[in-house]
Amino acid sequence: MTVSPASSGSTRDVRDLDFDRPSPTAPDAPVEAIEVPEEVSSPTRRTFAQVEEGRAVAAGDRALAEGVLRARLDTALDTPAAEDLIQADVDWSREPPPRVRALQTELDDRGFDPGPIDGIYGPRTASALDRARAADGPEPVGPVDAPTPTTPVVDGPTPLAGLPPRPAGAPTGSEFLERTAGLDPAAREEAIASEILSGNIPDFLRDGRNVTISGAGADGQPHTIDLSVTPDYLAIGTDDDFVRIPMTPETAQRIADATGSSLPTTRIVDEIYAAADGRFTPDPLTPGPGMTTNAYYGDHQAAVEAQREREGFENGELLAGHKKDVVLTNRLETQPDRVAIYGWHQPNGRPIQSLSLVHGAYYADYSHGVRLIDDRVHVDGESRALADVLADPNLAHLLSSEGPLRVTRQP
């Protein structure tokens, strides 16, 4: 924010004024107050109060007084007053990105890894903050985002761990694309489901990754929800030769039903991106009529793998940002013949694809991906059905930007 001081013909420089000493020649008429933006922190608001006291220094010059205030507000917003960010009594999930980046930098400087310094208050930053507060003393000043689970939840098997071992002689990813290139869409979908349900998936997909979502419920109490998610999108083949395979929502739901899992919501997609160990930069292919063909599937797989290797990401880590997700939404209630897609986050955290139901349920192109969530989640350490939590008026908003979800599976 940049606001130039008003000109009044005075030769006094606002930077030379003493804000701590009242002027004996304060203006008789009060200068109209400037509204304090709601998003600034409490320490910055104290700075505003000091400014109000210092306005008398303008010695009766209303224009200069306004200039003094605006100059001080400019400084206050650009360089907030020093504070203990670790113990600040604020809701960090509602703070603007610059403030969150400052917190992340402070955590990193003190040896508590907050993940990327990106201004996003995600699970890794929340965990780092909890650890830093605990290190400062047994009674943190700031609010604790969520209670400690009675049994810590760690990375573990996903529903895919229950699939059979990969069959001997099953096609690799590249072989599958070659074998199914001439099939009609319905036959290809059947082949996709058959390969995955037979266990023809990379081994790294069998190990789940934990994603923690913390926040206040509708009851005002802090809660923590732990999800077990696949580390990447569903794929066919081996660790060395696989293809992240797009599929229709019907095929995705069929696999989810068979493995005790669920499709994500848009909010869960956002949380997975925030928690990811590796975040891709989206690499769209040239749009065209072949976007739903195996050729496009293979080209995009190659592009994603090339970027993964350049960035040093490891398969099996929690990876995000390289596909749009097939998701659940209440909008499917009135549009059950559509596929809901969302995501493909950019480095700034914003998705390329807002929630869209423009395509029919038969449609799947190279940019689509399916990530599964275990049907069982841990709420404050207690196991619950994901569908129940999504429908719970007290907790649903932690997992769904739409509030309670009435559609908990693809129609």
N, C-alpha and C positions, 0 to 999 in steps of 0.2 A: 504494500500500500504506500503510495507516495502522494503527499498533499503539500503543496507549496504554501508557505506562510503568506498571509494577506499583506499587501503593501499599504502602508499608511503614511508614507513620507517620513517616518521616523528613522533616525540614523542608528538606533539601538539594534544590536544583533541579538536575536533570541537565544543564541547559544551562550551569550555572556550573562544571561539572567540567573539570579540565585533563586532556585526553587524552594530552598529550605528556610528563607528569611522573608516574612511578610513585608509588604511595602507599606510605608506610612501614607502613601497616596493612592490607595486602592480605589478602583472605579466605584462611583456611587451607584451606578446601575449594574446589576449582575449581567455577566455575559451569558448568552444562551448556551446551555450545555449541549455537548455533542454526544450522540447516542453511542454507547459502548457496545461493540459487536458481541453477540452471545457466545461465539466460539472461542474467545480468548480465555486464558487460564486465570485462576484466582490471583496468582502473583502479579500478572499483568493488570488485573483489575485494581490491585492496590496501587500500581503505578498511576492508573487513571485518577485515583483519589488524590494522590500527591500532586498530580497536575492541577486538579481543581483548586487545591490550596495555593499552588504557585501562580495561579492566574492573576492574583492581585499584584504581582510584580510588574505587570504591564503599566502600572501607574496611571490609570485613567484612560489609556489608549485602547479603546475597544477593539480596533482592527488588529493592533499588535497583540493584544491578549488572545484574540482568536488564532493569530499566527503562532503564538507560543504554544497554545494547546494543540494545534494541529501538528506542529513540529514534534512535540513530545509524544503525541499519539502515534505518529509515524515511527518514531524510535521504539516505542513500547511494543508495537506490533512486529517490527522487524527483528528486534532483539529483546525478547521477554526477560523480565527480571530473573535473576538466578534463583533456582529452587532445587530441592532434592527430588529429582524426577522419580527415583526408585520408590520413595515413600510418599509421593504426592497423592493427596486424597481426591482422585479423579477417576472417572470411568473411562479407561483408555480406549475402549471399543468405540467411544463417541468422540474422541479427540481427532483433530485434523491431521493429515499426513505429516506436515512438518514437525508437529509435536511428537508424533509417534517415532519419526526418524531420530529425533533428539534422544528419546528414551532408548531406542535400539542402540544408538551410538554409545550412550552411557553404559548400558548393559554389556556391550561388547568390550568396552574399555576396562570394565571391572571383571572380565573373564567369564561372563554368563552369556553363552552363545544365543542370540535372539533370532538366528537365521539371517536372511538377506536384510540389509539396511534399506528397506523399501517403503517405509511409511504405512505398512499394513499391519494392524494389530491382530495377528493370527495366533494359532495355538503355540508355535515355537516361541514367539515373543512373550506370550502369557506365561508359559512355563519358565522362561528365563527370569521374568519379573518375580514370580513366586519364589524361585531359588534365591534371588538377590535379596528379597525381603526377609526370607528366613535367615540368611547369613547376617543380616543387620541386627537381628535380635528376635526373641521369641514372640514379641507382640508387635507386628507390623502396624505402622500408622495408617497406611492406605488400605482400601477395601480388598479383601481376598476374593478373587473372581469366582472361585468354586471350592467346595470342600475337598479334602483329600480322600480319594476312594479308599474303602476298607481294604480292598485287594488291588494293588497297582495293576493297571492294564498295560500290557506290553505287546509288541508286534507278535503276531501268531498266525496260524493257518487261516486261510480264507476258505469259503465254501468249496473253492476249486481243489483244495487239498483232498477232498473226498472223491474226486474223480478217479477212475481207474488209471493205472500206470500207462504211459504212452505205448501203444501197440507197436510191436516190431514190424518194420516195413511200412509204417504210416508215412504219408507224404510230408516232406518238409514244406515250409511256407512257399518257397518258389515253385515247388512241384505242384502244390495245391492250386496255385494260380494258373499254372499251365493246364492242368487236368480239367479245370472248371471253366476255362475261358469261353468255350462254346456252348455252355449250358444256358437255358433260359433262366430268368430271375428266380422263379419258384424252385427249380431244380438246384440252383446254386445255393439258395437259402437252406434247403434240406441238407445239402452237402456240408455247409458250414456247421449246422447244428450237430450233424452226425459226427464230424471230426472232433469237435470240442467235447461233446458228451462221451465220446469213446476215450478221452484222455489225451488226445493229440494237441497238447499245448506246451509251451516252453516251461521248463521246471521253475523258472523264476516267478511265474504267476501263481504258483502254489503257496507261496509264503506271503501272508497278509501284512499290511502296514496299518498301524494305529493312527487315527486322526482324532484329536480331542477338541471338542467344541464346548466352551464355557460361557456362562452368562446367567442373568437373572431370569427366573421364570415369571409367569404372570402373577405368581404369589409374592414376587419381590425377593425371593430367596435365591442365593447362588446355586447353580447346578453345573455339573460336568457330565457330558455325554461322550463316551468313547466308542468310535466306530472302527470296525476292521474292514479295510477296503483292499481291492486288488491293486498292486503297485503300478499297474499299467492297464491299457485297454486289452480286451480279449484278443487273443492271437492264436494262430494255428502254426504248428511246426516245432522246431527244436530251439534251444538257446542260441545256436549258431545260425540257424536259417528259419526265420519265422516271418509271418506277416500279420500286422495289426489289422484285423479284418472287420470292415463295416458290415452291418446287417440290419434288417428291418426290426422295428420294435417288437413284432410278434416273435421273431427268432430270439431276440434278446430276452423277452419275458419267458419263453420256453426254457432257455438255459438257466435263467434265474430261478424258476420254479423247481427245476431238477437239482439245483445246487444249494437250495436254502438261502437265497440271496435276493437282493432288490436292486432296482435301478435307483440312481440318485435324484435328488431335487436340485434346483439351481443353487440353493444355499449350500448344499453339501459340495457341489462342484466348486464353488468359491472357496470353501474351507479346505478342500483337498489341494487346490492351487496354492493357497497361502501356506500350507504345511509341507509342500513338495520339497524333496531334496534337490530335484533338478527341474528347472522351468525352461521350456523351449520358447523360442521366438517363432510365432506362427509362420509357416512357409506355404502359402496357398499356391496351388497349381493354376495354370491358365484355364479359366472357365470354358466349358465346351460340352458338346453332346456326349462325349466319352467319359464324363465324370463318374458314372456308375459302373464303369467297366473294370475288369481285372487289370488292364494296362495302367489305368490311373491308380488303382490300388497299389500296384507294384512300384510305380514311380514315386508315389508319396511315401511309401515305406522306405525306399532308398534315400529320399531327401531327409526324412526324420532320423534315420540311422547315421547319415553323414553328419548331421548337426549334433547328434548325441555323442559321437566320437570326438568331434571338434571341441565340445564343451566339457568332455571328460565325465559325462553322466554314465552310471553303471546300470545295466538292466537288473531289475530287482529292487532298485531304489524307488521311492515314490516319485514318479515322473508326471508332469502335467504341462499343459500348454500346447500340445501337438495335435489335438483333435477337438471337435465339438462333441459334447456328450448327448446321448439319448437320455432324456430325463422324464420324471413324473411331474405332473402339474394338474391342478383342478380344472384347467381349461380342457383337458381330455374328456371331462364329463359331458361336455356339449359337442366335442369334436373327436369322438372316439376313432374316427377313420383317418386320423392324422398322426404324424410322428412329431414329437416335441423335441427340439434340439436347442442346445445352449452351450456357450463357452468359447473355447479357443482363445484363451486369455493372452493379451499382449503384455510386454514387460511392465507397463504402467499399471497392471492389475485389472484393466478393463477388458471384457470379452469382445471379440470381433462380432460374435453372434449373440444378440439378445434373444430372449426366449421367443421361439418361432414355431408355429404350427402350419407353415405355408405348404409343406409337402404332404402328400398322401402317405398312409401307413405302409405302402408298398415300396417307398423310396429309401434308398441308402446310397450316398456317394462317398468318395474317397476321404472326405473330411470328417465323416462320422466315426465315433468310437463308442464302445460300450464298456463301462467300468461298473463292477458289481460291489454291493455293500452287503456285509453279513446281515442276515435277518435278525440276529440277536445283537443288541447293543448293551452297553453298561451305563446306567444312569446313576451317578453318585455311587458307583461300585456295585450296583445291583443289576442283574441281568434282566432285560425286558425285550419284548418283541418290537422291532423297529416300526412296524405298522401301527402299533399301539401308541408309540411315542409321537409319530407323525400326526396322529389324530387327537393327541392330548392337548386340550386348550391351554394347559399350564406350560407345556414344554415345546409344542410344535414350532413356535416361531424361532427356536434355536436351530432347527433343521430345515425350516421352510420359510421362504420370504413371503409366502401366501398365507401364513398362519396354519391352522389345522388343515391337514390334507385329507380330502375325501377320496381321492384317487391314489391308492397305494400300490397299484400294479397296472401295467399296460392293459387297457380294455381289450 
